[in-house]
Amino acid sequence: MDRLLLTPLTIALLPAVDSDEVKEALLQKGYTDLLIQMGRGTYMPSKVSGNPTLQVDYFTFSPSIADYIREASLIISHAGSGSIFETLRLGKPLIVVVNEDLMDNHQSELAEELADRKHLLCARPQTLQETVKAMDLNNFQPYMPGDANQVVTLINRFLGFPVD
């Protein structure tokens, strides 16, 4: 069973992911179990069960999402930097859905840059179905966190602090 985790989706993004078209695209890719961490809002995703439909469940809060990420074979997330980097550090394939309703949408810049580097796929609510259909998990490049020690050393040297 391939488990897909959606985390945490805003009210603006949840209906796009909950659409029959996206669910069908996920089924065609072999996903059988969909777990949604919902954000604030009143939209309730449809819980569908039966064969060959996607098994859907959801929850509203977890003190640590890392265990859910580890268990999933694919993550679909909003474009917040915390969610992106937590998923990438755990080495999981990631589709980021950018919320275009945000003012000064810095999230899209981060998502598009990481997509250009092949660490994730970037979608909009209206393109998520096509992104899922076209995705090839073999094209992802592992994310390697940078080493901040050199930057810290330069800042310390500039400020006159002792450098080891």
Stockholm file with secondary structure:
# STOCKHOLM 1.0

chainA/1-164         MDRLLLTPLTIALLPAVDSDEVKEALLQKGYTDLLIQMGRGTYMPSKVSGNPTLQVDYFTFSPSIADYIREASLIISHAGSGSIFETLRLGKPLIVVVNEDLMDNHQSELAEELADRKHLLCARPQTLQETVKAMDLNNFQPYMPGDANQVVTLINRFLGFPVD
#=GR chainA/1-164 SS CEEEEEEEECTTTHHHHTSHHHHHHHHHTTEEEEEEEECSSSCCCCCCCSSSSCEEEEESCCSCCHHHHHHCSEEEEESCHHHHHHHHHTTCCEEEECCTTSSSCHHHHHHHHHHHTTSSEEECGGGHHHHHHHCCGGGCCCCCCCCTHHHHHHHHHHHTCCCC
#=GC SS_cons         CEEEEEEEECTTTHHHHTSHHHHHHHHHTTEEEEEEEECSSSCCCCCCCSSSSCEEEEESCCSCCHHHHHHCSEEEEESCHHHHHHHHHTTCCEEEECCTTSSSCHHHHHHHHHHHTTSSEEECGGGHHHHHHHCCGGGCCCCCCCCTHHHHHHHHHHHTCCCC
//
